[in-house]
Amino acid sequence: MMFSNIGIPGLILVLVIALIIFGPSKLPEIGRAFGRTLSEFKGATKGLVSDSDHEDEKKPSLTAVKKEG
């Protein structure tokens, strides 16, 4: 991920720039929207992972299929 090596100084710089651009009254609203977006993204990815797990369980394995001959 691109943001994995930002560090604390970089994070502080981003917050200061956001404060200058948006002002102190808009920051809480932006933070809430960002938090909602992250939680929806997490929920969607968990749903995708659990769906793929359920599909794997539905597929018969090669060892479970017996050949009659």
N, CA, C and O atoms as a CHARMM CRD file, in Angstrom:
* protein
*
  276
    1    1 MET  N      0.84200  -1.18000   0.00000 PROA 1      0.00000
    2    1 MET  CA     0.00000   0.00000   0.00000 PROA 1      0.00000
    3    1 MET  C      0.88600   1.24200   0.00000 PROA 1      0.00000
    4    1 MET  O      1.99800   1.22800   0.52800 PROA 1      0.00000
    5    2 MET  N      0.39000   2.28300  -0.58400 PROA 2      0.00000
    6    2 MET  CA     1.17300   3.49600  -0.73500 PROA 2      0.00000
    7    2 MET  C      1.41800   4.21400   0.59700 PROA 2      0.00000
    8    2 MET  O      2.45700   4.84900   0.77800 PROA 2      0.00000
    9    3 PHE  N      0.46900   4.11600   1.52300 PROA 3      0.00000
   10    3 PHE  CA     0.56900   4.86300   2.76500 PROA 3      0.00000
   11    3 PHE  C      1.25700   4.09200   3.88700 PROA 3      0.00000
   12    3 PHE  O      1.27400   4.56400   5.02300 PROA 3      0.00000
   13    4 SER  N      1.81000   2.95000   3.60900 PROA 4      0.00000
   14    4 SER  CA     2.36900   2.11500   4.65700 PROA 4      0.00000
   15    4 SER  C      3.63200   2.70600   5.28100 PROA 4      0.00000
   16    4 SER  O      3.97900   2.33000   6.40000 PROA 4      0.00000
   17    5 ASN  N      4.32500   3.60600   4.60800 PROA 5      0.00000
   18    5 ASN  CA     5.56200   4.15000   5.16300 PROA 5      0.00000
   19    5 ASN  C      5.49600   5.66200   5.39100 PROA 5      0.00000
   20    5 ASN  O      6.51700   6.34400   5.30300 PROA 5      0.00000
   21    6 ILE  N      4.30900   6.18700   5.68100 PROA 6      0.00000
   22    6 ILE  CA     4.15000   7.62800   5.92100 PROA 6      0.00000
   23    6 ILE  C      4.79200   8.02500   7.25400 PROA 6      0.00000
   24    6 ILE  O      5.54100   9.00000   7.30600 PROA 6      0.00000
   25    7 GLY  N      4.51700   7.30300   8.30600 PROA 7      0.00000
   26    7 GLY  CA     5.07500   7.62400   9.61600 PROA 7      0.00000
   27    7 GLY  C      4.31300   8.75000  10.30100 PROA 7      0.00000
   28    7 GLY  O      3.40400   9.34600   9.72200 PROA 7      0.00000
   29    8 ILE  N      4.69200   9.03000  11.53100 PROA 8      0.00000
   30    8 ILE  CA     4.02200  10.05200  12.33500 PROA 8      0.00000
   31    8 ILE  C      4.23400  11.46600  11.76600 PROA 8      0.00000
   32    8 ILE  O      3.26400  12.21600  11.66500 PROA 8      0.00000
   33    9 PRO  N      5.46200  11.85800  11.39000 PROA 9      0.00000
   34    9 PRO  CA     5.62800  13.21900  10.84200 PROA 9      0.00000
   35    9 PRO  C      4.80300  13.45200   9.57400 PROA 9      0.00000
   36    9 PRO  O      4.24100  14.53200   9.39000 PROA 9      0.00000
   37   10 GLY  N      4.73200  12.47000   8.72200 PROA 10     0.00000
   38   10 GLY  CA     3.93300  12.60800   7.50900 PROA 10     0.00000
   39   10 GLY  C      2.45900  12.71000   7.80700 PROA 10     0.00000
   40   10 GLY  O      1.73800  13.46900   7.15800 PROA 10     0.00000
   41   11 LEU  N      2.00300  11.94700   8.79100 PROA 11     0.00000
   42   11 LEU  CA     0.60200  11.99400   9.18500 PROA 11     0.00000
   43   11 LEU  C      0.24800  13.36400   9.75800 PROA 11     0.00000
   44   11 LEU  O     -0.81200  13.91300   9.45800 PROA 11     0.00000
   45   12 ILE  N      1.13500  13.90900  10.57800 PROA 12     0.00000
   46   12 ILE  CA     0.90800  15.24600  11.14500 PROA 12     0.00000
   47   12 ILE  C      0.86200  16.28500  10.02900 PROA 12     0.00000
   48   12 ILE  O      0.02900  17.19000  10.06200 PROA 12     0.00000
   49   13 LEU  N      1.74300  16.16500   9.04900 PROA 13     0.00000
   50   13 LEU  CA     1.75800  17.10400   7.92600 PROA 13     0.00000
   51   13 LEU  C      0.45300  17.04500   7.14300 PROA 13     0.00000
   52   13 LEU  O     -0.08800  18.08400   6.76400 PROA 13     0.00000
   53   14 VAL  N     -0.05700  15.84600   6.89700 PROA 14     0.00000
   54   14 VAL  CA    -1.32000  15.69800   6.18100 PROA 14     0.00000
   55   14 VAL  C     -2.45700  16.32300   6.97900 PROA 14     0.00000
   56   14 VAL  O     -3.31600  16.99200   6.40400 PROA 14     0.00000
   57   15 LEU  N     -2.47500  16.11600   8.29600 PROA 15     0.00000
   58   15 LEU  CA    -3.53200  16.69600   9.12700 PROA 15     0.00000
   59   15 LEU  C     -3.47400  18.21300   9.14300 PROA 15     0.00000
   60   15 LEU  O     -4.51300  18.87200   9.11000 PROA 15     0.00000
   61   16 VAL  N     -2.26800  18.77900   9.19400 PROA 16     0.00000
   62   16 VAL  CA    -2.12300  20.24200   9.18300 PROA 16     0.00000
   63   16 VAL  C     -2.59900  20.80600   7.84700 PROA 16     0.00000
   64   16 VAL  O     -3.28300  21.82900   7.81500 PROA 16     0.00000
   65   17 ILE  N     -2.24500  20.15400   6.75800 PROA 17     0.00000
   66   17 ILE  CA    -2.70100  20.62600   5.44100 PROA 17     0.00000
   67   17 ILE  C     -4.22300  20.53600   5.33200 PROA 17     0.00000
   68   17 ILE  O     -4.85900  21.44400   4.79700 PROA 17     0.00000
   69   18 ALA  N     -4.81300  19.43900   5.83800 PROA 18     0.00000
   70   18 ALA  CA    -6.26800  19.30100   5.82600 PROA 18     0.00000
   71   18 ALA  C     -6.91700  20.37800   6.67500 PROA 18     0.00000
   72   18 ALA  O     -7.97000  20.90000   6.30900 PROA 18     0.00000
   73   19 LEU  N     -6.30500  20.72200   7.80700 PROA 19     0.00000
   74   19 LEU  CA    -6.84600  21.77900   8.66300 PROA 19     0.00000
   75   19 LEU  C     -6.81100  23.12000   7.94400 PROA 19     0.00000
   76   19 LEU  O     -7.75700  23.90000   8.04500 PROA 19     0.00000
   77   20 ILE  N     -5.73500  23.39600   7.22000 PROA 20     0.00000
   78   20 ILE  CA    -5.62200  24.65900   6.49400 PROA 20     0.00000
   79   20 ILE  C     -6.63300  24.71000   5.35100 PROA 20     0.00000
   80   20 ILE  O     -7.26200  25.74500   5.12900 PROA 20     0.00000
   81   21 ILE  N     -6.79300  23.61100   4.62800 PROA 21     0.00000
   82   21 ILE  CA    -7.68700  23.60500   3.46400 PROA 21     0.00000
   83   21 ILE  C     -9.15400  23.64200   3.87200 PROA 21     0.00000
   84   21 ILE  O     -9.92000  24.45700   3.35700 PROA 21     0.00000
   85   22 PHE  N     -9.54900  22.77000   4.78800 PROA 22     0.00000
   86   22 PHE  CA   -10.96900  22.62000   5.11100 PROA 22     0.00000
   87   22 PHE  C    -11.42500  23.43900   6.30600 PROA 22     0.00000
   88   22 PHE  O    -12.61800  23.71700   6.42700 PROA 22     0.00000
   89   23 GLY  N    -10.53700  23.83000   7.17800 PROA 23     0.00000
   90   23 GLY  CA   -10.91800  24.58200   8.36400 PROA 23     0.00000
   91   23 GLY  C    -11.34200  23.67200   9.49400 PROA 23     0.00000
   92   23 GLY  O    -11.67900  22.50900   9.27000 PROA 23     0.00000
   93   24 PRO  N    -11.32700  24.19700  10.71300 PROA 24     0.00000
   94   24 PRO  CA   -11.63000  23.35100  11.88300 PROA 24     0.00000
   95   24 PRO  C    -13.08100  22.89100  11.96200 PROA 24     0.00000
   96   24 PRO  O    -13.35900  21.87000  12.59100 PROA 24     0.00000
   97   25 SER  N    -14.00700  23.60600  11.34700 PROA 25     0.00000
   98   25 SER  CA   -15.41200  23.21000  11.45600 PROA 25     0.00000
   99   25 SER  C    -15.75200  22.02100  10.55700 PROA 25     0.00000
  100   25 SER  O    -16.67700  21.27100  10.86800 PROA 25     0.00000
  101   26 LYS  N    -15.03900  21.83100   9.46700 PROA 26     0.00000
  102   26 LYS  CA   -15.33600  20.75000   8.53900 PROA 26     0.00000
  103   26 LYS  C    -14.61400  19.45300   8.86900 PROA 26     0.00000
  104   26 LYS  O    -15.04200  18.39100   8.41900 PROA 26     0.00000
  105   27 LEU  N    -13.52400  19.50400   9.64600 PROA 27     0.00000
  106   27 LEU  CA   -12.72600  18.30700   9.90200 PROA 27     0.00000
  107   27 LEU  C    -13.50300  17.17600  10.58200 PROA 27     0.00000
  108   27 LEU  O    -13.35800  16.02600  10.16800 PROA 27     0.00000
  109   28 PRO  N    -14.32800  17.45100  11.61600 PROA 28     0.00000
  110   28 PRO  CA   -15.08200  16.33100  12.21800 PROA 28     0.00000
  111   28 PRO  C    -16.02800  15.65500  11.23000 PROA 28     0.00000
  112   28 PRO  O    -16.17900  14.43300  11.24100 PROA 28     0.00000
  113   29 GLU  N    -16.65700  16.44700  10.38400 PROA 29     0.00000
  114   29 GLU  CA   -17.56800  15.88800   9.38200 PROA 29     0.00000
  115   29 GLU  C    -16.80600  15.01400   8.38100 PROA 29     0.00000
  116   29 GLU  O    -17.28100  13.94300   8.00500 PROA 29     0.00000
  117   30 ILE  N    -15.64800  15.46100   7.95700 PROA 30     0.00000
  118   30 ILE  CA   -14.81800  14.69500   7.02600 PROA 30     0.00000
  119   30 ILE  C    -14.32900  13.40800   7.69400 PROA 30     0.00000
  120   30 ILE  O    -14.29000  12.35300   7.06000 PROA 30     0.00000
  121   31 GLY  N    -13.96100  13.49500   8.95700 PROA 31     0.00000
  122   31 GLY  CA   -13.51200  12.31100   9.69700 PROA 31     0.00000
  123   31 GLY  C    -14.60400  11.27100   9.82800 PROA 31     0.00000
  124   31 GLY  O    -14.35200  10.07700   9.67000 PROA 31     0.00000
  125   32 ARG  N    -15.82300  11.72000  10.11900 PROA 32     0.00000
  126   32 ARG  CA   -16.94900  10.78000  10.22500 PROA 32     0.00000
  127   32 ARG  C    -17.21400  10.10000   8.88100 PROA 32     0.00000
  128   32 ARG  O    -17.43100   8.89000   8.82400 PROA 32     0.00000
  129   33 ALA  N    -17.19400  10.87700   7.81200 PROA 33     0.00000
  130   33 ALA  CA   -17.43900  10.30600   6.48300 PROA 33     0.00000
  131   33 ALA  C    -16.34800   9.29900   6.13100 PROA 33     0.00000
  132   33 ALA  O    -16.63600   8.24600   5.56200 PROA 33     0.00000
  133   34 PHE  N    -15.10900   9.61300   6.46400 PROA 34     0.00000
  134   34 PHE  CA   -14.00500   8.69900   6.19200 PROA 34     0.00000
  135   34 PHE  C    -14.15400   7.41400   7.00900 PROA 34     0.00000
  136   34 PHE  O    -13.91200   6.31800   6.50400 PROA 34     0.00000
  137   35 GLY  N    -14.55200   7.55800   8.27300 PROA 35     0.00000
  138   35 GLY  CA   -14.76200   6.38500   9.12300 PROA 35     0.00000
  139   35 GLY  C    -15.87800   5.49700   8.61100 PROA 35     0.00000
  140   35 GLY  O    -15.74700   4.27300   8.61900 PROA 35     0.00000
  141   36 ARG  N    -16.98300   6.10000   8.16300 PROA 36     0.00000
  142   36 ARG  CA   -18.08600   5.31200   7.59800 PROA 36     0.00000
  143   36 ARG  C    -17.63700   4.57000   6.34200 PROA 36     0.00000
  144   36 ARG  O    -17.98100   3.40700   6.13400 PROA 36     0.00000
  145   37 THR  N    -16.86700   5.26000   5.51500 PROA 37     0.00000
  146   37 THR  CA   -16.38400   4.63500   4.28800 PROA 37     0.00000
  147   37 THR  C    -15.49200   3.44300   4.59600 PROA 37     0.00000
  148   37 THR  O    -15.60600   2.39500   3.96000 PROA 37     0.00000
  149   38 LEU  N    -14.60000   3.60200   5.57400 PROA 38     0.00000
  150   38 LEU  CA   -13.71900   2.49700   5.95400 PROA 38     0.00000
  151   38 LEU  C    -14.51100   1.31500   6.49800 PROA 38     0.00000
  152   38 LEU  O    -14.22500   0.16800   6.15700 PROA 38     0.00000
  153   39 SER  N    -15.50500   1.58600   7.34200 PROA 39     0.00000
  154   39 SER  CA   -16.27700   0.48200   7.91800 PROA 39     0.00000
  155   39 SER  C    -17.09200  -0.23800   6.84500 PROA 39     0.00000
  156   39 SER  O    -17.22900  -1.46000   6.89400 PROA 39     0.00000
  157   40 GLU  N    -17.63400   0.50200   5.87800 PROA 40     0.00000
  158   40 GLU  CA   -18.35500  -0.14000   4.78200 PROA 40     0.00000
  159   40 GLU  C    -17.42200  -0.98600   3.93600 PROA 40     0.00000
  160   40 GLU  O    -17.79200  -2.07300   3.49100 PROA 40     0.00000
  161   41 PHE  N    -16.21300  -0.48900   3.71200 PROA 41     0.00000
  162   41 PHE  CA   -15.23500  -1.24100   2.93400 PROA 41     0.00000
  163   41 PHE  C    -14.84300  -2.52400   3.65500 PROA 41     0.00000
  164   41 PHE  O    -14.72700  -3.58000   3.03200 PROA 41     0.00000
  165   42 LYS  N    -14.63800  -2.43500   4.96600 PROA 42     0.00000
  166   42 LYS  CA   -14.29900  -3.63100   5.74400 PROA 42     0.00000
  167   42 LYS  C    -15.43400  -4.64700   5.69000 PROA 42     0.00000
  168   42 LYS  O    -15.19700  -5.84400   5.52700 PROA 42     0.00000
  169   43 GLY  N    -16.66100  -4.16800   5.82700 PROA 43     0.00000
  170   43 GLY  CA   -17.80900  -5.06700   5.76400 PROA 43     0.00000
  171   43 GLY  C    -17.92900  -5.74300   4.41000 PROA 43     0.00000
  172   43 GLY  O    -18.25200  -6.92800   4.32700 PROA 43     0.00000
  173   44 ALA  N    -17.66900  -4.99100   3.35000 PROA 44     0.00000
  174   44 ALA  CA   -17.75800  -5.55900   2.00700 PROA 44     0.00000
  175   44 ALA  C    -16.66800  -6.60000   1.78300 PROA 44     0.00000
  176   44 ALA  O    -16.92100  -7.64800   1.18800 PROA 44     0.00000
  177   45 THR  N    -15.46100  -6.31900   2.25500 PROA 45     0.00000
  178   45 THR  CA   -14.38400  -7.29300   2.05800 PROA 45     0.00000
  179   45 THR  C    -14.61400  -8.53700   2.90500 PROA 45     0.00000
  180   45 THR  O    -14.29600  -9.64200   2.46800 PROA 45     0.00000
  181   46 LYS  N    -15.15900  -8.38000   4.10600 PROA 46     0.00000
  182   46 LYS  CA   -15.48300  -9.55700   4.92200 PROA 46     0.00000
  183   46 LYS  C    -16.56000 -10.38600   4.24700 PROA 46     0.00000
  184   46 LYS  O    -16.51700 -11.61600   4.27900 PROA 46     0.00000
  185   47 GLY  N    -17.53100  -9.71200   3.63400 PROA 47     0.00000
  186   47 GLY  CA   -18.57900 -10.42200   2.91700 PROA 47     0.00000
  187   47 GLY  C    -18.02200 -11.19600   1.74500 PROA 47     0.00000
  188   47 GLY  O    -18.43400 -12.33000   1.50100 PROA 47     0.00000
  189   48 LEU  N    -17.09300 -10.60300   1.01300 PROA 48     0.00000
  190   48 LEU  CA   -16.48100 -11.29700  -0.12000 PROA 48     0.00000
  191   48 LEU  C    -15.67700 -12.49800   0.34100 PROA 48     0.00000
  192   48 LEU  O    -15.73400 -13.55700  -0.28400 PROA 48     0.00000
  193   49 VAL  N    -14.93200 -12.34900   1.42100 PROA 49     0.00000
  194   49 VAL  CA   -14.11900 -13.44500   1.92900 PROA 49     0.00000
  195   49 VAL  C    -15.00800 -14.57800   2.42500 PROA 49     0.00000
  196   49 VAL  O    -14.72700 -15.74600   2.15800 PROA 49     0.00000
  197   50 SER  N    -16.07100 -14.24900   3.13900 PROA 50     0.00000
  198   50 SER  CA   -16.95200 -15.30200   3.65100 PROA 50     0.00000
  199   50 SER  C    -17.70200 -15.97600   2.50200 PROA 50     0.00000
  200   50 SER  O    -17.95100 -17.18000   2.56400 PROA 50     0.00000
  201   51 ASP  N    -18.07000 -15.23100   1.45200 PROA 51     0.00000
  202   51 ASP  CA   -18.72000 -15.83700   0.29800 PROA 51     0.00000
  203   51 ASP  C    -17.79200 -16.82700  -0.38700 PROA 51     0.00000
  204   51 ASP  O    -18.22300 -17.91300  -0.77400 PROA 51     0.00000
  205   52 SER  N    -16.54100 -16.47100  -0.54000 PROA 52     0.00000
  206   52 SER  CA   -15.60700 -17.38100  -1.20100 PROA 52     0.00000
  207   52 SER  C    -15.35000 -18.61000  -0.33600 PROA 52     0.00000
  208   52 SER  O    -15.13900 -19.69800  -0.87100 PROA 52     0.00000
  209   53 ASP  N    -15.36300 -18.46300   0.98600 PROA 53     0.00000
  210   53 ASP  CA   -15.20600 -19.61800   1.87100 PROA 53     0.00000
  211   53 ASP  C    -16.38600 -20.56700   1.73700 PROA 53     0.00000
  212   53 ASP  O    -16.20800 -21.78500   1.71800 PROA 53     0.00000
  213   54 HSD  N    -17.59600 -20.01200   1.64300 PROA 54     0.00000
  214   54 HSD  CA   -18.78200 -20.85300   1.50800 PROA 54     0.00000
  215   54 HSD  C    -18.78100 -21.57100   0.16600 PROA 54     0.00000
  216   54 HSD  O    -19.21800 -22.71900   0.08900 PROA 54     0.00000
  217   55 GLU  N    -18.30200 -20.92400  -0.89100 PROA 55     0.00000
  218   55 GLU  CA   -18.24500 -21.57400  -2.18800 PROA 55     0.00000
  219   55 GLU  C    -17.25200 -22.72200  -2.17000 PROA 55     0.00000
  220   55 GLU  O    -17.48700 -23.75600  -2.79500 PROA 55     0.00000
  221   56 ASP  N    -16.14100 -22.54800  -1.45600 PROA 56     0.00000
  222   56 ASP  CA   -15.15900 -23.62300  -1.35500 PROA 56     0.00000
  223   56 ASP  C    -15.74000 -24.83300  -0.62500 PROA 56     0.00000
  224   56 ASP  O    -15.41200 -25.97100  -0.96000 PROA 56     0.00000
  225   57 GLU  N    -16.59500 -24.59800   0.36600 PROA 57     0.00000
  226   57 GLU  CA   -17.19600 -25.69600   1.11100 PROA 57     0.00000
  227   57 GLU  C    -18.19600 -26.46300   0.25000 PROA 57     0.00000
  228   57 GLU  O    -18.37700 -27.66700   0.43700 PROA 57     0.00000
  229   58 LYS  N    -18.85000 -25.77700  -0.69400 PROA 58     0.00000
  230   58 LYS  CA   -19.85600 -26.41600  -1.53100 PROA 58     0.00000
  231   58 LYS  C    -19.23100 -27.32600  -2.58300 PROA 58     0.00000
  232   58 LYS  O    -19.86000 -28.29400  -3.00800 PROA 58     0.00000
  233   59 LYS  N    -18.02400 -27.03600  -3.00100 PROA 59     0.00000
  234   59 LYS  CA   -17.36700 -27.83300  -4.03700 PROA 59     0.00000
  235   59 LYS  C    -16.91200 -29.16900  -3.45000 PROA 59     0.00000
  236   59 LYS  O    -16.27700 -29.20000  -2.39600 PROA 59     0.00000
  237   60 PRO  N    -17.23100 -30.25700  -4.12000 PROA 60     0.00000
  238   60 PRO  CA   -16.76300 -31.55800  -3.61000 PROA 60     0.00000
  239   60 PRO  C    -15.26400 -31.70200  -3.84500 PROA 60     0.00000
  240   60 PRO  O    -14.73800 -31.29900  -4.88200 PROA 60     0.00000
  241   61 SER  N    -14.61200 -32.26800  -2.88500 PROA 61     0.00000
  242   61 SER  CA   -13.18100 -32.49000  -3.04100 PROA 61     0.00000
  243   61 SER  C    -12.95300 -33.76200  -3.84800 PROA 61     0.00000
  244   61 SER  O    -13.84400 -34.60200  -3.97200 PROA 61     0.00000
  245   62 LEU  N    -11.76300 -33.88800  -4.38600 PROA 62     0.00000
  246   62 LEU  CA   -11.45000 -35.06900  -5.20500 PROA 62     0.00000
  247   62 LEU  C    -11.42400 -36.33800  -4.37400 PROA 62     0.00000
  248   62 LEU  O    -11.73700 -37.41200  -4.88800 PROA 62     0.00000
  249   63 THR  N    -11.06200 -36.24300  -3.11300 PROA 63     0.00000
  250   63 THR  CA   -11.01500 -37.43200  -2.27300 PROA 63     0.00000
  251   63 THR  C    -12.40800 -37.86500  -1.84000 PROA 63     0.00000
  252   63 THR  O    -12.60700 -39.03100  -1.49800 PROA 63     0.00000
  253   64 ALA  N    -13.36700 -36.96300  -1.84800 PROA 64     0.00000
  254   64 ALA  CA   -14.72100 -37.30800  -1.42500 PROA 64     0.00000
  255   64 ALA  C    -15.49600 -38.02800  -2.51200 PROA 64     0.00000
  256   64 ALA  O    -16.46400 -38.73200  -2.22400 PROA 64     0.00000
  257   65 VAL  N    -15.08100 -37.85800  -3.75300 PROA 65     0.00000
  258   65 VAL  CA   -15.78400 -38.49800  -4.87200 PROA 65     0.00000
  259   65 VAL  C    -15.22600 -39.90800  -5.05100 PROA 65     0.00000
  260   65 VAL  O    -14.04300 -40.08300  -5.34100 PROA 65     0.00000
  261   66 LYS  N    -16.08900 -40.91300  -4.87700 PROA 66     0.00000
  262   66 LYS  CA   -15.64700 -42.31000  -5.00500 PROA 66     0.00000
  263   66 LYS  C    -15.96700 -42.81300  -6.39500 PROA 66     0.00000
  264   66 LYS  O    -17.05500 -42.58800  -6.92400 PROA 66     0.00000
  265   67 LYS  N    -15.01100 -43.49000  -6.96800 PROA 67     0.00000
  266   67 LYS  CA   -15.23500 -44.08000  -8.27700 PROA 67     0.00000
  267   67 LYS  C    -15.73000 -45.51400  -8.11200 PROA 67     0.00000
  268   67 LYS  O    -15.13600 -46.31900  -7.39500 PROA 67     0.00000
  269   68 GLU  N    -16.81400 -45.80300  -8.78300 PROA 68     0.00000
  270   68 GLU  CA   -17.32900 -47.17400  -8.73200 PROA 68     0.00000
  271   68 GLU  C    -16.92700 -47.86800 -10.02400 PROA 68     0.00000
  272   68 GLU  O    -17.08600 -47.31300 -11.11100 PROA 68     0.00000
  273   69 GLY  N    -16.41900 -49.05200  -9.90400 PROA 69     0.00000
  274   69 GLY  CA   -15.94800 -49.66000 -11.12100 PROA 69     0.00000
  275   69 GLY  C    -16.10500 -51.08700 -11.25300 PROA 69     0.00000
  276   69 GLY  O    -15.72000 -51.65800 -12.27300 PROA 69     0.00000
